[in-house]
Amino acid sequence: MSEIEKVVDILATAKSVVFLTGAGVSKESGIPTFREAQTGLWENYNPEELATPQAFQRNPVLVWQWYDHRRRKLDEVTPNPGHYAIAELEQVVPKVVVLTQNVDGLHRISGSTDVVELHGNIREFYCFDKRHPAKDVPKGLKEPPHCDCGSLLRPAVVWFNESLPVDALSRAQKEIENCQLLFVVGTSSLVHPAAGLPLIALQKNIPVVEINPDDTPLSRMVSFMLRGPSGKIMPKIVDAFRKIRSDK
């Protein structure tokens, strides 16, 4: 029995499945990783100089333009087969929850309906001082607009030196504790606190499947290591799952 077949055997009886996804999934759609995005006009900037509350206070126009550049680049990309395969599992598994470190919103666009965005969403905004949400912020603005309260708007993403949203992290921990199978997909398993989430499953003897082209600090601990990009591995899992169901 192949490793994929073993994973599908567990998947076939699971009532709740959780996916923890990282930058590798987005990269397959053509979105550069955070550090790889430092090209062209931005190649001389350190990412930490553009993604902290202090940087925004120091130079809000620069930070705004950097994030506007990244947001406009999203118009050129679409979800990949890995995104769609994860979303498709909702049709055959009672509960599928996606916990993502990505800020591009592609899981929702691909059809996943229960997505916890641990690091926020670059397509959304709130004001810097009071976190009032903002809607319909046009692309191409040269400087950040103001909220009705007078504060400058900022991207609704988690910057360096900021904590993950308490509700999102709490929900992530709860869903992992109560799932029957955890997939860790396209993440380096280096960025905390998200990198610590799979340990919750491992401590409770919940099977953990890692899908990644490369080894990570998690690889030696997981139940199954499926080597390759999610856009190739996840469709194989869905196909094998559908075959099992059709044979019964």
Secondary structure as UniProt FT lines:
FT   HELIX           3..11
FT   TURN            12..13
FT   STRAND          16..21
FT   HELIX           23..27
FT   TURN            28..30
FT   TURN            34..37
FT   HELIX           40..42
FT   TURN            43..44
FT   HELIX           47..49
FT   HELIX           53..58
FT   HELIX           60..73
FT   HELIX           74..76
FT   HELIX           81..88
FT   HELIX           89..91
FT   STRAND          95..100
FT   HELIX           106..110
FT   STRAND          115..117
FT   TURN            118..119
FT   STRAND          120..127
FT   TURN            128..130
FT   STRAND          133..134
FT   TURN            139..140
FT   TURN            148..149
FT   STRAND          152..157
FT   TURN            160..161
FT   HELIX           166..177
FT   STRAND          181..185
FT   TURN            192..193
FT   HELIX           194..196
FT   HELIX           197..203
FT   TURN            204..205
FT   STRAND          208..212
FT   TURN            217..221
FT   STRAND          224..227
FT   HELIX           230..247
//
